[in-house]
């Protein structure tokens, strides 16, 4: 499966270890107690959108959703319209790779939700990466939430990368999505087995979410990066990729690669803790400067090489 497919939770046809959260949403819906504003909060890649993905397939294609095994049927008319973003009862606004959603988008949303829905069914407005909306957009959003039409429901996805204004919390039913270590590892292993993946990164040394594992592992596979290989060679590949495509996933993978290198260095006990801390701090600070000031990646590699191997 390509990186493009991994980046889209709508392709997550099987739900693992989060069945209780889905069942809770289904129960609220069936009892006609689904909140006007629902917010799912948790780390990015933990499965929040996947839960919503399965919930929507249950609502609009109930007869074809496998509730026993929590599997989406991707042959239904609804699913095909949903993934193509042409199903009119679902509106999806996203932070779009860490760019602020503009006030014009919210105005468009206001105009859209005033229209009637298909077959008078519920309309779900999904606001992904809600913490990235700018303050003007959030204020406009609050006005929409205060007096929604009876069949409009807001679902907010909060990835907790930035603080969210308190008034959003006060108007929402917040459901926190958490994974303990056992479930996290279990989900990743199931995804590896289901997709027949070759493993390029160590997911045990850090609290890497299942979604981020899929994305990072795919990047490594496509670019022949192996965490057990040369740190500087891998770093150079990722820096070159970032220069061409300013993607936040690449930055997060660079930080993960750096953490793993110094984690191994510590375990090998080849130098003092103080030296490791100093060299890691130097490396991270220079990577930060590279990102902030768009510095030359080869100069950065040379500086890190001198610090790590020539001192």
GUVEXFI-133578 format. One record per residue (C-alpha): x, y negated, z negated; residue in one letter. Coordinates in pm, 1 decimal, m for minus. Example, Ala and Ser with C-alpha at 12.3 -4.5 7.8 and 13.67 -1.06 7.14 Angstrom:
<atom u="1230.0" v="450.0" w="m780.0" rest="a"/>
<atom u="1367.0" v="106.0" w="m714.0" rest="s"/>
***
This chain:
<atom u="0.0" v="0.0" w="0.0" rest="x"/>
<atom u="135.9" v="m341.2" w="95.5" rest="x"/>
<atom u="199.7" v="m636.4" w="m134.4" rest="x"/>
<atom u="m96.0" v="m818.6" w="21.0" rest="x"/>
<atom u="m329.3" v="m540.0" w="m92.2" rest="x"/>
<atom u="m180.0" v="m526.2" w="m442.3" rest="x"/>
<atom u="m233.9" v="m901.0" w="m476.7" rest="x"/>
<atom u="m609.4" v="m856.7" w="m424.9" rest="x"/>
<atom u="m789.6" v="m698.3" w="m724.7" rest="x"/>
<atom u="m1088.4" v="m629.3" w="m498.3" rest="x"/>
<atom u="m886.8" v="m333.5" w="m371.7" rest="x"/>
<atom u="m878.1" v="m179.0" w="m721.6" rest="x"/>
<atom u="m1136.4" v="90.0" w="m657.7" rest="x"/>
<atom u="m1075.0" v="286.9" w="m979.2" rest="x"/>
<atom u="m1098.8" v="141.0" w="m1330.4" rest="x"/>
<atom u="m850.7" v="278.3" w="m1585.0" rest="x"/>
<atom u="m865.9" v="245.5" w="m1965.6" rest="x"/>
<atom u="m1095.4" v="m59.8" w="m1959.1" rest="x"/>
<atom u="m1425.6" v="122.7" w="m1928.5" rest="x"/>
<atom u="m1551.7" v="m9.2" w="m2263.1" rest="x"/>
<atom u="m1525.8" v="m370.5" w="m2140.1" rest="x"/>
<atom u="m1717.0" v="m288.9" w="m1822.0" rest="x"/>
<atom u="m1984.6" v="m101.8" w="m2016.8" rest="x"/>
<atom u="m2025.6" v="m403.8" w="m2244.9" rest="x"/>
<atom u="m2090.1" v="m632.6" w="m1945.5" rest="x"/>
<atom u="m2329.2" v="m382.0" w="m1788.5" rest="x"/>
<atom u="m2523.4" v="m353.5" w="m2114.1" rest="x"/>
<atom u="m2560.1" v="m732.7" w="m2137.2" rest="x"/>
<atom u="m2676.6" v="m742.4" w="m1777.8" rest="x"/>
<atom u="m2930.2" v="m460.4" w="m1813.5" rest="x"/>
<atom u="m3070.3" v="m616.3" w="m2131.5" rest="x"/>
<atom u="m3099.4" v="m948.1" w="m1945.4" rest="x"/>
<atom u="m2864.0" v="m1103.6" w="m2199.4" rest="x"/>
<atom u="m2573.7" v="m1176.4" w="m1967.8" rest="x"/>
<atom u="m2426.6" v="m1514.0" w="m2073.2" rest="x"/>
<atom u="m2453.8" v="m1818.1" w="m1848.5" rest="x"/>
<atom u="m2079.3" v="m1860.8" w="m1892.0" rest="x"/>
<atom u="m1855.1" v="m1559.8" w="m1948.0" rest="x"/>
<atom u="m1480.8" v="m1599.5" w="m1993.2" rest="x"/>
<atom u="m1236.7" v="m1310.8" w="m1971.8" rest="x"/>
<atom u="m906.3" v="m1401.5" w="m2137.0" rest="x"/>
<atom u="m578.7" v="m1212.8" w="m2127.7" rest="x"/>
<atom u="m236.4" v="m1190.8" w="m1969.7" rest="x"/>
<atom u="m213.7" v="m1200.7" w="m1591.2" rest="x"/>
<atom u="m232.8" v="m857.5" w="m1430.5" rest="x"/>
<atom u="m397.1" v="m690.1" w="m1728.1" rest="x"/>
<atom u="m719.0" v="m603.7" w="m1542.6" rest="x"/>
<atom u="m962.3" v="m892.7" w="m1595.6" rest="x"/>
<atom u="m1055.8" v="m938.2" w="m1231.1" rest="x"/>
<atom u="m1065.9" v="m561.9" w="m1182.6" rest="x"/>
<atom u="m1335.9" v="m540.4" w="m1451.9" rest="x"/>
<atom u="m1536.2" v="m814.2" w="m1277.6" rest="x"/>
<atom u="m1479.9" v="m640.2" w="m944.8" rest="x"/>
<atom u="m1640.2" v="m320.7" w="m1078.8" rest="x"/>
<atom u="m1919.0" v="m512.2" w="m1252.0" rest="x"/>
<atom u="m2017.7" v="m688.9" w="m929.2" rest="x"/>
<atom u="m2016.0" v="m360.6" w="m738.6" rest="x"/>
<atom u="m2244.8" v="m218.2" w="m1007.0" rest="x"/>
<atom u="m2483.4" v="m515.8" w="m982.1" rest="x"/>
<atom u="m2508.2" v="m532.8" w="m603.1" rest="x"/>
<atom u="m2445.9" v="m168.5" w="m503.0" rest="x"/>
<atom u="m2563.8" v="16.2" w="m812.9" rest="x"/>
<atom u="m2685.5" v="323.4" w="m627.8" rest="x"/>
<atom u="m2337.4" v="373.7" w="m477.7" rest="x"/>
<atom u="m2125.8" v="291.5" w="m780.8" rest="x"/>
<atom u="m1984.6" v="597.6" w="m962.0" rest="x"/>
<atom u="m2044.9" v="497.8" w="m1324.0" rest="x"/>
<atom u="m1933.9" v="838.5" w="m1450.6" rest="x"/>
<atom u="m1582.5" v="808.0" w="m1307.1" rest="x"/>
<atom u="m1576.5" v="428.1" w="m1263.3" rest="x"/>
<atom u="m1508.1" v="435.8" w="m890.7" rest="x"/>
<atom u="m1616.1" v="181.7" w="m627.0" rest="x"/>
<atom u="m1751.6" v="304.4" w="m295.2" rest="x"/>
<atom u="m1567.5" v="94.6" w="m36.8" rest="x"/>
<atom u="m1799.4" v="202.2" w="245.6" rest="x"/>
<atom u="m2104.4" v="6.0" w="127.6" rest="x"/>
<atom u="m2227.8" v="m300.8" w="313.3" rest="x"/>
<atom u="m2192.0" v="m502.1" w="m4.4" rest="x"/>
<atom u="m1826.6" v="m407.9" w="m55.3" rest="x"/>
<atom u="m1735.6" v="m494.3" w="303.7" rest="x"/>
<atom u="m1904.2" v="m834.7" w="275.2" rest="x"/>
<atom u="m1753.6" v="m889.3" w="m69.2" rest="x"/>
<atom u="m1390.9" v="m829.4" w="33.5" rest="x"/>
<atom u="m1447.1" v="m1041.5" w="345.0" rest="x"/>
<atom u="m1582.1" v="m1320.2" w="120.1" rest="x"/>
<atom u="m1905.2" v="m1356.5" w="316.7" rest="x"/>
<atom u="m2144.4" v="m1228.5" w="49.2" rest="x"/>
<atom u="m2341.1" v="m1542.9" w="m33.6" rest="x"/>
<atom u="m2436.2" v="m1453.3" w="m390.5" rest="x"/>
<atom u="m2071.8" v="m1456.7" w="m500.9" rest="x"/>
<atom u="m1863.2" v="m1774.3" w="m500.2" rest="x"/>
<atom u="m1492.9" v="m1750.9" w="m578.2" rest="x"/>
<atom u="m1275.3" v="m2053.0" w="m659.2" rest="x"/>
<atom u="m915.2" v="m1986.5" w="m752.8" rest="x"/>
<atom u="m615.5" v="m2172.8" w="m891.3" rest="x"/>
<atom u="m459.9" v="m2051.3" w="m563.4" rest="x"/>
<atom u="m113.8" v="m1955.2" w="m666.1" rest="x"/>
<atom u="m79.3" v="m2217.2" w="m940.2" rest="x"/>
<atom u="m211.7" v="m2515.5" w="m740.7" rest="x"/>
<atom u="m471.3" v="m2728.1" w="m915.1" rest="x"/>
<atom u="m825.0" v="m2696.9" w="m785.5" rest="x"/>
<atom u="m943.3" v="m3036.3" w="m659.8" rest="x"/>
<atom u="m1254.2" v="m3228.9" w="m758.8" rest="x"/>
<atom u="m1380.8" v="m3186.7" w="m399.9" rest="x"/>
<atom u="m1396.7" v="m2809.1" w="m452.5" rest="x"/>
<atom u="m1618.8" v="m2853.1" w="m756.4" rest="x"/>
<atom u="m1845.0" v="m3092.0" w="m564.7" rest="x"/>
<atom u="m1876.9" v="m2830.0" w="m291.9" rest="x"/>
<atom u="m1962.6" v="m2575.4" w="m559.5" rest="x"/>
<atom u="m2234.3" v="m2802.4" w="m699.3" rest="x"/>
<atom u="m2390.6" v="m2838.4" w="m354.4" rest="x"/>
<atom u="m2374.2" v="m2463.2" w="m294.7" rest="x"/>
<atom u="m2533.5" v="m2348.8" w="m619.9" rest="x"/>
<atom u="m2838.0" v="m2563.9" w="m553.4" rest="x"/>
<atom u="m2921.1" v="m2338.3" w="m260.1" rest="x"/>
<atom u="m3139.7" v="m2029.3" w="m301.5" rest="x"/>
<atom u="m2971.9" v="m1691.3" w="m340.2" rest="x"/>
<atom u="m3017.5" v="m1383.6" w="m122.3" rest="x"/>
<atom u="m3329.9" v="m1186.1" w="m225.3" rest="x"/>
<atom u="m3348.0" v="m1415.7" w="m529.2" rest="x"/>
<atom u="m3076.9" v="m1204.0" w="m694.2" rest="x"/>
<atom u="m2823.1" v="m1342.8" w="m940.9" rest="x"/>
<atom u="m2542.0" v="m1561.2" w="m812.6" rest="x"/>
<atom u="m2202.7" v="m1524.8" w="m978.1" rest="x"/>
<atom u="m1953.6" v="m1810.6" w="m959.4" rest="x"/>
<atom u="m1603.3" v="m1684.5" w="m1033.6" rest="x"/>
<atom u="m1344.3" v="m1941.0" w="m1139.9" rest="x"/>
<atom u="m1011.4" v="m1763.7" w="m1132.1" rest="x"/>
<atom u="m708.7" v="m1911.1" w="m1311.5" rest="x"/>
<atom u="m946.7" v="m2156.6" w="m1477.0" rest="x"/>
<atom u="m661.2" v="m2290.2" w="m1690.9" rest="x"/>
<atom u="m506.8" v="m2440.0" w="m1375.9" rest="x"/>
<atom u="m802.0" v="m2664.0" w="m1290.4" rest="x"/>
<atom u="m713.1" v="m3030.7" w="m1334.4" rest="x"/>
<atom u="m894.9" v="m3234.3" w="m1598.3" rest="x"/>
<atom u="m1129.3" v="m3407.8" w="m1351.1" rest="x"/>
<atom u="m1232.5" v="m3074.4" w="m1203.9" rest="x"/>
<atom u="m1294.8" v="m2931.7" w="m1550.4" rest="x"/>
<atom u="m1511.1" v="m3228.8" w="m1649.3" rest="x"/>
<atom u="m1717.8" v="m3185.0" w="m1332.7" rest="x"/>
<atom u="m1733.8" v="m2813.9" w="m1404.4" rest="x"/>
<atom u="m1866.3" v="m2877.8" w="m1754.2" rest="x"/>
<atom u="m2156.8" v="m3074.8" w="m1610.3" rest="x"/>
<atom u="m2241.1" v="m2782.3" w="m1382.9" rest="x"/>
<atom u="m2229.4" v="m2541.7" w="m1676.1" rest="x"/>
<atom u="m2453.4" v="m2753.5" w="m1899.4" rest="x"/>
<atom u="m2760.9" v="m2720.1" w="m1679.4" rest="x"/>
<atom u="m2718.0" v="m2426.2" w="m1442.8" rest="x"/>
<atom u="m3005.0" v="m2289.3" w="m1240.0" rest="x"/>
<atom u="m3165.3" v="m1982.0" w="m1394.3" rest="x"/>
<atom u="m3000.1" v="m1735.8" w="m1156.5" rest="x"/>
<atom u="m2648.6" v="m1886.1" w="m1157.7" rest="x"/>
<atom u="m2383.5" v="m1728.7" w="m1379.6" rest="x"/>
<atom u="m2025.8" v="m1848.1" w="m1425.9" rest="x"/>
<atom u="m1740.2" v="m1603.8" w="m1480.4" rest="x"/>
<atom u="m1413.2" v="m1767.2" w="m1586.0" rest="x"/>
<atom u="m1080.7" v="m1585.0" w="m1558.8" rest="x"/>
<atom u="m831.4" v="m1730.3" w="m1806.5" rest="x"/>
<atom u="m475.9" v="m1602.6" w="m1753.9" rest="x"/>
<atom u="m352.8" v="m1807.0" w="m2051.2" rest="x"/>
<atom u="m57.2" v="m1956.8" w="m1865.6" rest="x"/>
<atom u="m162.4" v="m2305.6" w="m1980.7" rest="x"/>
<atom u="m381.0" v="m2437.6" w="m2264.0" rest="x"/>
<atom u="m750.8" v="m2466.3" w="m2181.3" rest="x"/>
<atom u="m961.7" v="m2753.6" w="m2312.2" rest="x"/>
<atom u="m1170.9" v="m2662.6" w="m2615.5" rest="x"/>
<atom u="m1503.0" v="m2765.1" w="m2458.4" rest="x"/>
<atom u="m1472.6" v="m2475.8" w="m2210.8" rest="x"/>
<atom u="m1436.4" v="m2229.2" w="m2499.3" rest="x"/>
<atom u="m1737.3" v="m2376.1" w="m2679.9" rest="x"/>
<atom u="m1960.1" v="m2319.8" w="m2376.6" rest="x"/>
<atom u="m1843.7" v="m1964.8" w="m2304.5" rest="x"/>
<atom u="m1878.3" v="m1614.5" w="m2437.5" rest="x"/>
<atom u="m1512.6" v="m1517.5" w="m2450.2" rest="x"/>
<atom u="m1415.1" v="m1153.4" w="m2403.2" rest="x"/>
<atom u="m1048.5" v="m1093.8" w="m2479.8" rest="x"/>
<atom u="m881.8" v="m825.0" w="m2270.7" rest="x"/>
<atom u="m592.4" v="m657.9" w="m2448.8" rest="x"/>
<atom u="m389.7" v="m346.3" w="m2380.0" rest="x"/>
<atom u="m190.2" v="m165.5" w="m2644.1" rest="x"/>
<atom u="139.0" v="m10.3" w="m2537.0" rest="x"/>
<atom u="m8.7" v="337.3" w="m2494.6" rest="x"/>
<atom u="m285.0" v="217.1" w="m2260.9" rest="x"/>
<atom u="m50.0" v="m12.0" w="m2069.0" rest="x"/>
<atom u="189.6" v="271.1" w="m1990.3" rest="x"/>
<atom u="m95.8" v="512.8" w="m1917.7" rest="x"/>
<atom u="m250.7" v="276.0" w="m1660.7" rest="x"/>
<atom u="82.9" v="217.7" w="m1486.5" rest="x"/>
<atom u="150.7" v="592.2" w="m1467.8" rest="x"/>
<atom u="m197.1" v="653.2" w="m1321.6" rest="x"/>
<atom u="m140.4" v="380.4" w="m1061.6" rest="x"/>
<atom u="196.7" v="532.2" w="m970.1" rest="x"/>
<atom u="37.8" v="875.2" w="m926.1" rest="x"/>
<atom u="m269.5" v="750.7" w="m737.4" rest="x"/>
<atom u="m66.6" v="540.7" w="m492.9" rest="x"/>
<atom u="225.2" v="785.5" w="m472.2" rest="x"/>
<atom u="469.5" v="509.7" w="m562.0" rest="x"/>
<atom u="844.9" v="521.9" w="m575.7" rest="x"/>
<atom u="957.9" v="340.6" w="m891.4" rest="x"/>
<atom u="1201.4" v="52.7" w="m845.9" rest="x"/>
<atom u="1165.7" v="m126.2" w="m1180.9" rest="x"/>
<atom u="1172.2" v="m6.3" w="m1539.1" rest="x"/>
<atom u="831.5" v="m80.9" w="m1692.1" rest="x"/>
<atom u="917.7" v="55.2" w="m2036.3" rest="x"/>
<atom u="1161.4" v="m207.5" w="m2160.0" rest="x"/>
<atom u="914.9" v="m496.4" w="m2151.1" rest="x"/>
<atom u="541.7" v="m558.7" w="m2186.6" rest="x"/>
<atom u="484.1" v="m570.3" w="m1810.6" rest="x"/>
<atom u="114.7" v="m571.2" w="m1717.0" rest="x"/>
<atom u="m11.3" v="m305.1" w="m1472.0" rest="x"/>
<atom u="m102.3" v="m566.2" w="m1210.1" rest="x"/>
<atom u="237.2" v="m732.5" w="m1227.5" rest="x"/>
<atom u="408.0" v="m393.3" w="m1211.0" rest="x"/>
<atom u="231.9" v="m318.7" w="m880.3" rest="x"/>
<atom u="325.8" v="m658.2" w="m735.3" rest="x"/>
<atom u="687.9" v="m655.7" w="m857.2" rest="x"/>
<atom u="746.9" v="m292.6" w="m759.8" rest="x"/>
<atom u="609.1" v="m364.0" w="m411.4" rest="x"/>
<atom u="839.4" v="m665.7" w="m370.5" rest="x"/>
<atom u="1134.5" v="m448.9" w="m472.6" rest="x"/>
<atom u="1035.4" v="m171.4" w="m232.3" rest="x"/>
<atom u="991.7" v="m406.2" w="64.1" rest="x"/>
<atom u="1326.1" v="m578.4" w="m1.3" rest="x"/>
<atom u="1532.1" v="m275.7" w="m110.1" rest="x"/>
<atom u="1580.9" v="m402.4" w="m465.1" rest="x"/>
<atom u="1653.4" v="m153.6" w="m740.8" rest="x"/>
<atom u="1686.1" v="m273.2" w="m1099.9" rest="x"/>
<atom u="1960.3" v="m17.0" w="m1159.6" rest="x"/>
<atom u="2169.6" v="m166.8" w="m879.3" rest="x"/>
<atom u="2386.5" v="m479.3" w="m864.3" rest="x"/>
<atom u="2235.0" v="m767.9" w="m1060.0" rest="x"/>
<atom u="2397.3" v="m1036.2" w="m844.8" rest="x"/>
<atom u="2299.1" v="m866.5" w="m518.4" rest="x"/>
<atom u="1938.5" v="m829.9" w="m632.3" rest="x"/>
<atom u="1933.1" v="m1186.6" w="m761.7" rest="x"/>
<atom u="2063.4" v="m1320.5" w="m430.0" rest="x"/>
<atom u="1789.8" v="m1135.5" w="m238.2" rest="x"/>
<atom u="1517.7" v="m1279.2" w="m463.1" rest="x"/>
<atom u="1658.9" v="m1632.7" w="m452.6" rest="x"/>
<atom u="1667.2" v="m1619.2" w="m71.5" rest="x"/>
<atom u="1307.6" v="m1497.9" w="m66.5" rest="x"/>
<atom u="1200.9" v="m1778.5" w="m297.7" rest="x"/>
<atom u="1370.0" v="m2037.6" w="m77.4" rest="x"/>
<atom u="1153.9" v="m1920.2" w="212.7" rest="x"/>
<atom u="834.3" v="m1863.9" w="15.6" rest="x"/>
<atom u="776.9" v="m2061.8" w="m304.0" rest="x"/>
<atom u="584.7" v="m1779.2" w="m469.7" rest="x"/>
<atom u="550.3" v="m1770.1" w="m847.8" rest="x"/>
<atom u="562.6" v="m1387.8" w="m844.0" rest="x"/>
<atom u="919.4" v="m1409.5" w="m712.9" rest="x"/>
<atom u="1018.9" v="m1641.2" w="m996.9" rest="x"/>
<atom u="863.9" v="m1411.5" w="m1256.3" rest="x"/>
<atom u="1044.4" v="m1116.1" w="m1099.3" rest="x"/>
<atom u="1375.4" v="m1308.3" w="m1112.7" rest="x"/>
<atom u="1324.4" v="m1366.6" w="m1485.6" rest="x"/>
<atom u="1233.6" v="m999.9" w="m1535.8" rest="x"/>
<atom u="1544.0" v="m887.2" w="m1345.3" rest="x"/>
<atom u="1758.4" v="m1118.1" w="m1560.5" rest="x"/>
<atom u="1601.8" v="m989.8" w="m1882.4" rest="x"/>
<atom u="1665.8" v="m631.8" w="m1773.9" rest="x"/>
<atom u="2029.6" v="m697.6" w="m1687.5" rest="x"/>
<atom u="2108.1" v="m848.9" w="m2027.6" rest="x"/>
<atom u="1894.7" v="m585.9" w="m2204.2" rest="x"/>
<atom u="2119.5" v="m317.7" w="m2051.8" rest="x"/>
<atom u="2431.8" v="m518.8" w="m2128.8" rest="x"/>
<atom u="2328.4" v="m529.4" w="m2493.6" rest="x"/>
<atom u="2266.7" v="m153.5" w="m2504.0" rest="x"/>
<atom u="2602.8" v="m79.4" w="m2343.0" rest="x"/>
<atom u="2777.2" v="m274.9" w="m2622.2" rest="x"/>
<atom u="3051.3" v="m394.7" w="m2387.4" rest="x"/>
<atom u="3057.1" v="m743.6" w="m2537.6" rest="x"/>
<atom u="2938.1" v="m925.2" w="m2847.8" rest="x"/>
<atom u="2579.3" v="m1035.2" w="m2903.7" rest="x"/>
<atom u="2698.1" v="m1395.9" w="m2913.1" rest="x"/>
<atom u="2857.6" v="m1359.1" w="m2568.0" rest="x"/>
<atom u="2542.7" v="m1197.8" w="m2425.7" rest="x"/>
<atom u="2323.5" v="m1477.3" w="m2563.6" rest="x"/>
<atom u="2555.8" v="m1744.2" w="m2422.7" rest="x"/>
<atom u="2573.3" v="m1584.6" w="m2075.7" rest="x"/>
<atom u="2200.3" v="m1520.7" w="m2059.7" rest="x"/>
<atom u="2127.1" v="m1879.2" w="m2162.9" rest="x"/>
<atom u="2365.5" v="m2004.5" w="m1893.0" rest="x"/>
<atom u="2200.8" v="m1784.1" w="m1629.9" rest="x"/>
<atom u="1843.3" v="m1881.4" w="m1722.1" rest="x"/>
<atom u="1928.6" v="m2252.9" w="m1740.6" rest="x"/>
<atom u="2084.5" v="m2244.2" w="m1394.8" rest="x"/>
<atom u="1790.5" v="m2050.9" w="m1248.7" rest="x"/>
<atom u="1559.0" v="m2315.3" w="m1395.7" rest="x"/>
<atom u="1762.7" v="m2590.0" w="m1229.7" rest="x"/>
<atom u="1750.7" v="m2400.9" w="m900.1" rest="x"/>
<atom u="1369.5" v="m2395.5" w="m920.3" rest="x"/>
<atom u="1323.9" v="m2753.4" w="m1037.8" rest="x"/>
<atom u="1572.0" v="m2920.3" w="m804.5" rest="x"/>
<atom u="1574.1" v="m2674.3" w="m510.8" rest="x"/>
<atom u="1949.5" v="m2621.2" w="m542.7" rest="x"/>
<atom u="2159.4" v="m2411.0" w="m308.3" rest="x"/>
<atom u="2116.3" v="m2043.3" w="m396.8" rest="x"/>
<atom u="2471.6" v="m1946.8" w="m297.6" rest="x"/>
<atom u="2621.7" v="m2207.5" w="m529.3" rest="x"/>
<atom u="2403.6" v="m2067.7" w="m806.8" rest="x"/>
<atom u="2517.0" v="m1710.5" w="m739.0" rest="x"/>
<atom u="2883.1" v="m1818.2" w="m740.7" rest="x"/>
<atom u="2839.5" v="m2004.6" w="m1070.5" rest="x"/>
<atom u="2670.3" v="m1706.8" w="m1237.0" rest="x"/>
<atom u="2932.0" v="m1469.7" w="m1094.1" rest="x"/>
<atom u="3212.5" v="m1678.1" w="m1243.6" rest="x"/>
<atom u="3037.2" v="m1692.5" w="m1580.4" rest="x"/>
<atom u="2960.1" v="m1321.5" w="m1600.1" rest="x"/>
<atom u="3271.0" v="m1164.5" w="m1453.1" rest="x"/>
<atom u="3558.3" v="m1413.1" w="m1445.1" rest="x"/>
<atom u="3555.2" v="m1547.8" w="m1799.2" rest="x"/>
***
